[in-house]
Amino acid sequence: MDNRPRSPRLSTKEDKLMDDKTTPDFKEAMGRIQIVTGCGTQEELASLLGIRQSSISDAKKRGSIPSDWLLTLWRKKGVNPDWIMWGQGAQWLQTTELLEVATPQTIYVKEVRPPDECTIEELMVAIVQRCINSVR
């Protein structure tokens, strides 16, 4: 005979409450996606995400937002995936301005000269470029 205490079994109603806390609401998440993207149709959203419109219909049937959509929205718009899924936290992880500043720029070298023939500005640009390249 087993005398160990048993944990109570959750009822169906309690199971549903637990599921509600761990599973994001698809309609609410899609509503937040529409807010941040300004897309009014599935076709517009599909174009932004780089997917087919049928993929959005499939996700709707499953009731699940694919993680690659969240990644694309973060990369393109700086939107917080947690905000999309749960409506919690900051809406934006980075502003668009920060994303533009953080984008590496290409500097083309027209000629190579010895340092003593370069201006201070040219030397500083070369130093900064070497630092950026060493971090990558």
WOCOR-V102336 format. One record per residue. N is the residue number from 0. RES is the residue in three letters. PHI is phi in whole degrees, 0 to 359 (NA if undefined). PSI is psi in degrees with one decimal (none if undefined). NEAR is the number of other ideal C-beta (glycine too) atoms within 8 Angstrom. Layout:
BEGIN
n res phi psi near
N RES PHI PSI NEAR
N RES PHI PSI NEAR
END
This chain:
BEGIN
n res phi psi near
0 MET NA 130.9 2
1 ASP 268 117.5 3
2 ASN 258 7.2 3
3 ARG 293 143.5 4
4 PRO 293 140.4 3
5 ARG 257 140.8 4
6 SER 282 142.2 4
7 PRO 293 142.2 4
8 ARG 281 131.4 4
9 LEU 290 140.7 6
10 SER 283 171.5 6
11 THR 302 -42.5 5
12 LYS 297 -43.2 6
13 GLU 293 -38.2 8
14 ASP 301 -43.4 9
15 LYS 297 -41.2 8
16 LEU 297 -39.8 8
17 MET 295 -42.6 9
18 ASP 298 -39.8 8
19 ASP 298 -30.6 7
20 LYS 280 -22.7 6
21 THR 252 -10.8 5
22 THR 242 121.6 6
23 PRO 292 151.7 8
24 ASP 279 119.7 6
25 PHE 300 -47.4 11
26 LYS 298 -41.6 6
27 GLU 294 -41.8 9
28 ALA 296 -42.4 12
29 MET 296 -36.2 10
30 GLY 298 -41.6 8
31 ARG 293 -36.3 11
32 ILE 297 -42.4 14
33 GLN 296 -36.4 11
34 ILE 298 -49.8 7
35 VAL 283 -25.0 11
36 THR 265 -24.8 11
37 GLY 75 10.0 6
38 CYS 281 125.9 9
39 GLY 264 -15.8 5
40 THR 231 162.5 6
41 GLN 296 -34.4 8
42 GLU 297 -43.7 7
43 GLU 296 -43.9 10
44 LEU 295 -42.2 13
45 ALA 300 -41.3 12
46 SER 297 -44.4 7
47 LEU 298 -41.5 10
48 LEU 279 -12.6 9
49 GLY 73 36.4 5
50 ILE 230 174.5 8
51 ARG 277 152.5 5
52 GLN 300 -34.1 9
53 SER 297 -26.1 6
54 SER 294 -34.8 10
55 ILE 291 -41.9 11
56 SER 299 -41.0 9
57 ASP 297 -43.6 8
58 ALA 297 -38.6 12
59 LYS 297 -41.6 9
60 LYS 296 -39.4 6
61 ARG 284 -22.7 6
62 GLY 72 34.0 5
63 SER 218 134.7 6
64 ILE 271 120.2 13
65 PRO 295 143.6 8
66 SER 296 -29.7 6
67 ASP 292 -26.1 6
68 TRP 295 -42.9 12
69 LEU 298 -42.1 12
70 LEU 296 -43.4 9
71 THR 297 -43.4 11
72 LEU 294 -35.9 15
73 TRP 293 -45.7 12
74 ARG 293 -42.2 6
75 LYS 277 -33.6 6
76 LYS 240 -12.8 10
77 GLY 76 22.7 10
78 VAL 278 136.3 12
79 ASN 288 118.0 11
80 PRO 302 -35.8 10
81 ASP 295 -36.9 8
82 TRP 294 -42.0 13
83 ILE 299 -49.6 14
84 MET 285 -41.4 10
85 TRP 244 -13.8 8
86 GLY 74 20.5 6
87 GLN 241 153.5 5
88 GLY 84 -175.2 7
89 ALA 291 142.2 6
90 GLN 291 -37.5 7
91 TRP 244 135.8 9
92 LEU 272 -32.8 7
93 GLN 216 146.4 8
94 THR 281 160.5 7
95 THR 300 -35.4 8
96 GLU 299 -43.1 6
97 LEU 295 -38.2 9
98 LEU 297 -38.9 10
99 GLU 291 -39.0 7
100 VAL 293 -37.1 6
101 ALA 283 -11.4 6
102 THR 289 123.5 6
103 PRO 297 142.9 4
104 GLN 249 145.8 4
105 THR 267 131.6 4
106 ILE 245 123.9 6
107 TYR 266 132.5 4
108 VAL 266 124.9 5
109 LYS 275 -34.9 3
110 GLU 205 160.4 4
111 VAL 250 124.7 3
112 ARG 231 156.9 6
113 PRO 294 149.6 5
114 PRO 306 -35.2 6
115 ASP 289 -10.1 4
116 GLU 258 2.0 5
117 CYS 260 153.9 10
118 THR 282 164.2 5
119 ILE 300 -41.7 6
120 GLU 300 -43.7 6
121 GLU 296 -39.6 8
122 LEU 294 -41.9 10
123 MET 296 -41.2 8
124 VAL 298 -42.5 9
125 ALA 296 -40.6 9
126 ILE 294 -46.7 8
127 VAL 298 -43.0 8
128 GLN 298 -40.9 9
129 ARG 295 -38.5 8
130 CYS 297 -45.2 8
131 ILE 299 -44.6 9
132 ASN 294 -32.4 7
133 SER 287 -24.5 6
134 VAL 283 -33.2 5
135 ARG 293 none 4
END
